Amino acid sequence: MQTDRDAHVEAELEQARTRGPVRDIVIPPCPELLRQLQAATAHGDPDPAELERIASSDVAMAAALIRQANSPLYGLKQPVHTVGQALTVLGQRPAVQLLTGFLTRQALHVNSLVLAHFWESSTRRAIACEHIGLQLYDMDPGLAYSFGLFCHVGLPVLLRGVRGYASTIAEALARKDRTFTETENANHRTDHAVVGAIVARTWWLPAAVAVAIRLHHDFTCLNDPRTSETVRHLVAMGLIADHLVQQHEGVPVARDWLTYGPACLSHLQVGEAEVELWIDALHPAFEAVSMP
């Protein structure tokens, strides 16, 4: 259920898009095939024939689906060669997630060394968020996956649409005196959390996902009863998921985790020992992530 804070964030995003600095940034439209995929899954499990039609509509996407089914994660004795076979091996939900990620990546493609591994990390974050969501009785793991996948999509959009943003990323990563989003706002009067939330709204993702993307660096929301519980859960699991991915990728522990990690764990009533178990449990799925 939407709360006062959620409604305020949505109004803020609308103002930023129509009258703020974001109005001049090109937000790519939702890909048509992704619209069709959203429509097919809007009311539960999609019709298998419709899912196969969508997956077969793009040669590269079909190839990605087949390649994933043939990955060591599934341990097939005989490789699959058709989209239909791949869908059977993967199952509907993993297949929909793979197709969503592929279409998002194609729509927001950017050639940049500073985002060289962006989509691998985004996919791993989504997998981690879904895994955490499965541990919580009142969290939809599909919603958690969508949040994890789209959490940082503002970065490639800003990189494509704003002059000098690559330098801003380098500066924001290097500075110790202010946060990443503070550096973005100092240089461009907006940040990737705002832009990512606008992408989520433009692409008809659930409102809670858009609001959580907007707030994913604002950890004061964890103790704010004006923010919906779903949004607070997503923000907390997002930082935990980032930590899980960073541990897998050998990235130094992030400042946000050192500062806010304990609060996120406490919010979800998760212990550090459980996080260690998740790192091990997610290793095979993380290893299976590869971008074409």
C-alpha positions in Angstrom: 0.0 0.0 0.0 1.3 3.4 -1.0 2.2 5.8 1.9 2.6 9.6 2.2 6.4 9.3 1.6 5.9 7.1 -1.5 3.4 9.5 -3.0 5.7 12.4 -2.2 8.6 10.6 -4.0 6.4 10.0 -7.1 5.4 13.6 -7.2 9.0 14.6 -6.9 9.9 12.4 -9.8 7.1 13.8 -12.0 8.4 17.3 -11.2 12.0 16.4 -12.0 11.0 14.9 -15.3 8.8 17.7 -16.5 10.4 20.8 -15.0 13.7 19.8 -13.5 17.2 19.2 -14.9 16.1 15.7 -16.0 13.7 17.0 -18.6 16.5 17.4 -21.1 17.9 13.9 -20.6 16.7 11.3 -23.1 15.0 8.4 -21.3 14.8 5.5 -23.8 11.3 4.2 -24.3 10.4 0.8 -23.0 11.3 -1.8 -25.7 8.2 -3.1 -27.5 9.2 -6.7 -26.8 9.5 -5.9 -23.1 6.0 -4.4 -23.2 4.7 -7.6 -24.7 6.6 -9.6 -22.0 5.1 -7.4 -19.3 1.6 -7.9 -20.8 2.1 -11.7 -21.0 3.1 -11.9 -17.3 0.8 -9.3 -15.9 -1.7 -11.9 -14.6 0.5 -14.8 -13.5 2.3 -17.4 -15.5 2.4 -16.5 -19.2 1.1 -18.7 -22.0 4.1 -20.9 -23.0 3.4 -20.4 -26.7 3.4 -16.6 -26.2 6.6 -16.7 -24.2 8.2 -18.8 -26.9 7.0 -16.3 -29.6 8.5 -13.3 -27.7 11.8 -15.2 -27.1 12.1 -16.2 -30.7 11.4 -12.6 -32.0 15.0 -11.6 -31.7 17.8 -13.9 -32.9 20.4 -12.7 -30.3 17.9 -13.0 -27.5 17.0 -16.5 -28.5 20.7 -17.4 -28.6 21.2 -15.9 -25.1 18.3 -18.1 -23.8 19.7 -21.3 -25.4 23.2 -20.4 -24.1 22.0 -20.0 -20.6 20.1 -23.4 -20.7 23.3 -25.0 -21.9 25.4 -23.4 -19.1 27.1 -25.6 -16.4 24.5 -24.3 -13.9 21.9 -26.8 -15.4 24.3 -29.7 -16.0 22.6 -31.0 -19.1 23.9 -34.3 -20.6 22.8 -33.2 -24.1 22.7 -29.6 -25.2 19.4 -27.9 -26.2 19.1 -26.4 -29.6 15.7 -24.6 -29.7 14.0 -21.9 -27.8 11.2 -24.2 -26.7 13.7 -26.7 -25.2 15.6 -23.8 -23.5 12.3 -22.6 -21.9 11.6 -26.1 -20.6 15.1 -26.3 -19.0 15.1 -22.8 -17.5 11.5 -22.7 -16.3 9.2 -19.7 -16.8 10.3 -17.3 -14.1 14.1 -17.6 -14.8 13.3 -17.3 -18.6 11.3 -14.2 -18.1 14.0 -12.7 -15.9 16.7 -13.5 -18.6 14.5 -12.0 -21.4 13.9 -8.9 -19.3 17.6 -8.4 -18.6 18.5 -8.9 -22.2 15.9 -6.4 -23.5 16.9 -3.8 -20.8 20.6 -4.2 -21.7 19.9 -3.7 -25.4 17.8 -0.6 -24.8 20.3 1.0 -22.4 23.5 -0.2 -24.2 26.6 1.9 -23.7 30.2 1.4 -24.6 32.3 2.6 -21.6 35.2 1.3 -19.7 33.7 2.8 -16.5 30.7 0.6 -16.9 32.5 -2.4 -18.4 30.9 -5.0 -16.0 27.7 -3.0 -15.2 25.3 -5.6 -16.5 27.0 -8.6 -15.0 26.8 -6.9 -11.6 23.2 -5.8 -12.2 22.2 -9.3 -13.0 24.0 -10.7 -10.0 22.3 -8.0 -7.8 18.9 -9.0 -9.1 19.7 -12.7 -8.4 20.8 -11.8 -4.9 17.7 -9.6 -4.2 15.5 -12.5 -5.4 17.3 -14.9 -3.1 16.9 -12.6 -0.1 13.2 -12.0 -1.1 12.6 -15.8 -0.9 13.8 -15.7 2.7 11.2 -13.1 3.7 7.6 -14.3 4.1 6.0 -11.0 3.0 8.2 -10.1 0.0 7.5 -11.0 -3.6 10.8 -12.3 -5.0 9.9 -11.2 -8.5 9.5 -7.6 -7.2 12.9 -8.0 -5.5 14.5 -9.2 -8.7 13.1 -6.3 -10.7 14.4 -3.8 -8.2 17.9 -5.4 -8.2 18.1 -5.4 -12.0 16.9 -1.8 -12.4 18.5 -0.3 -9.3 21.4 1.4 -11.0 20.0 1.9 -14.6 20.3 5.6 -14.1 24.1 5.3 -14.6 24.0 4.2 -18.3 21.2 6.6 -19.0 23.2 9.5 -17.6 26.4 8.3 -19.3 24.6 8.3 -22.7 22.8 11.6 -22.2 24.9 14.0 -20.1 28.2 15.5 -21.2 31.0 14.9 -18.8 29.2 12.2 -16.7 32.0 9.7 -17.2 34.4 12.1 -15.4 31.7 12.5 -12.7 31.7 8.7 -12.1 35.5 8.7 -11.7 35.3 11.7 -9.3 32.5 10.3 -7.3 34.3 7.0 -6.8 37.5 8.7 -5.7 36.1 11.4 -3.3 36.0 10.6 0.4 34.4 13.9 1.6 31.0 13.4 0.1 28.8 10.6 -1.2 28.4 9.4 -4.8 25.0 11.1 -5.3 26.3 14.3 -3.7 29.0 14.5 -6.3 26.5 13.8 -9.1 24.2 16.6 -7.9 27.0 19.0 -7.5 28.0 18.4 -11.1 24.7 17.8 -12.8 21.9 18.8 -10.4 20.5 15.3 -10.5 21.7 11.8 -9.8 21.4 8.2 -10.9 18.8 7.4 -8.2 16.4 10.0 -9.6 17.0 9.1 -13.2 16.8 5.3 -12.6 13.4 5.8 -10.8 12.2 7.8 -13.8 13.2 5.0 -16.1 11.3 2.6 -13.9 8.2 4.8 -14.1 8.5 5.2 -17.9 8.8 1.5 -18.3 5.7 0.7 -16.2 7.6 -1.1 -13.4 5.7 -1.4 -10.1 5.5 1.8 -8.2 7.3 0.3 -5.2 10.3 -0.5 -7.4 10.5 3.1 -8.7 10.2 4.6 -5.2 12.8 2.2 -3.8 15.2 3.0 -6.7 14.8 6.7 -5.8 15.6 6.0 -2.2 18.2 3.3 -2.5 21.0 5.6 -1.2 18.7 7.3 1.4 18.9 4.9 4.4 17.0 7.2 6.6 13.9 5.7 5.0 14.5 2.5 7.0 13.1 4.1 10.1 10.6 6.3 8.4 7.0 5.0 9.0 5.8 7.3 6.2 7.7 5.0 3.7 5.9 1.8 2.8 7.3 -1.4 4.3 7.8 -2.9 0.8 10.0 0.0 -0.2 12.0 -0.1 3.1 12.6 -3.9 2.6 13.8 -3.3 -1.0 16.2 -0.6 0.0 17.6 -2.8 2.8 18.0 -5.9 0.6 19.5 -3.8 -2.2 22.5 -2.9 0.0 22.9 -6.4 1.3 22.7 -7.7 -2.3 25.4 -5.2 -3.4 27.6 -6.5 -0.6 27.1 -10.1 -1.7 28.0 -9.2 -5.3 31.0 -7.2 -4.3 32.3 -10.1 -2.1 31.9 -12.4 -5.1 33.6 -10.0 -7.5 36.5 -9.2 -5.1 35.5 -5.5 -4.9 36.6 -3.6 -1.7 34.0 -3.2 0.9 31.8 -0.2 0.0 31.5 2.8 2.3 27.7 2.4 2.3 28.0 -1.1 3.6 30.4 -0.1 6.4 28.0 2.8 7.4 24.6 1.4 6.8 25.0 -2.4 6.5 24.2 -3.1 10.1 21.0 -1.1 9.9 19.9 -3.0 6.8 20.6 -6.3 8.4 18.7 -5.3 11.5 15.8 -4.1 9.4 15.4 -7.5 7.7 16.3 -9.3 10.9 19.3 -11.0 9.2 22.6 -12.0 10.9 26.1 -11.7 9.5 26.4 -15.5 9.6 23.4 -15.8 7.3 25.0 -13.4 4.9 28.0 -15.7 4.8 25.8 -18.6 3.9 24.2 -16.6 1.2 27.6 -15.8 -0.4 28.3 -19.6 -0.7 24.7 -20.4 -1.8 24.7 -17.8 -4.6 28.2 -18.6 -5.9 27.0 -21.0 -8.7 24.3 -18.6 -9.9 26.7 -15.7 -9.8 29.4 -17.7 -11.8 26.8 -18.5 -14.4 26.2 -14.9 -15.3 27.9 -13.9 -18.5 27.0 -11.2 -21.0 27.2 -11.7 -24.8 
